[in-house]
Amino acid sequence: MQIGDWGLVGKILGIKSHNAYMSFLRPTSKRFQDVVAAIEKVVENREKLLTDKKNNARVIKRVIEKPDS
């Protein structure tokens, strides 16, 4: 988890970030499963975006460094 993730989870679920966090801390909460699923999506999507960014940077670097033939 990173800064801002609870706010995003709250927006996804339509609740305040503090409520999302507190629901996460209480496994018996009725929103617990929804909060966990939202957290997993947020982290998964961030990792995918960062991976895509790294792959795109490699492609751009190859294009820039490729001498014109």
Stockholm file with secondary structure:
# STOCKHOLM 1.0

chainA/1-69         MQIGDWGLVGKILGIKSHNAYMSFLRPTSKRFQDVVAAIEKVVENREKLLTDKKNNARVIKRVIEKPDS
#=GR chainA/1-69 SS CCTTHHHHHHHHHTSCHHHHHHHHHCTTSTTHHHHHHHHHHHHHHHHHHHHHHHHHHHHHHHHHHSCCC
#=GC SS_cons        CCTTHHHHHHHHHTSCHHHHHHHHHCTTSTTHHHHHHHHHHHHHHHHHHHHHHHHHHHHHHHHHHSCCC
//
